[in-house]
Amino acid sequence: MPGHTRLLFLDDSKQKNNARDGMDDLVAIGGISVAADRASELNNRLNQECSSEFGLPEGEAFKWSPPKKSWFKTNLKD
């Protein structure tokens, strides 16, 4: 049945030496669920928005946590 298969896009984060008193390392996970038959549409729309709204160069990977020398770190500081 179309539309029943879902794709999960997940990301995790860990913060060592948490500054909050009495707490150990902070670990979090977040993500989105997308119907498999709509994933291509989502990809195209994200690419279009990133390009038109933020000037993301073609071929630059969209990253939640980009490397230090990436286009994101240099151009999207806010």
Buried (B, 14 or more C-beta within 10 A) or exposed (E): EEEEEEEEEEEEEEEEEEEEEEEEEEEEEEEEEBBEEBBEEBEEEEBEEBEEEEEBEEEBEEEEEBEEEBBBEEEEEE
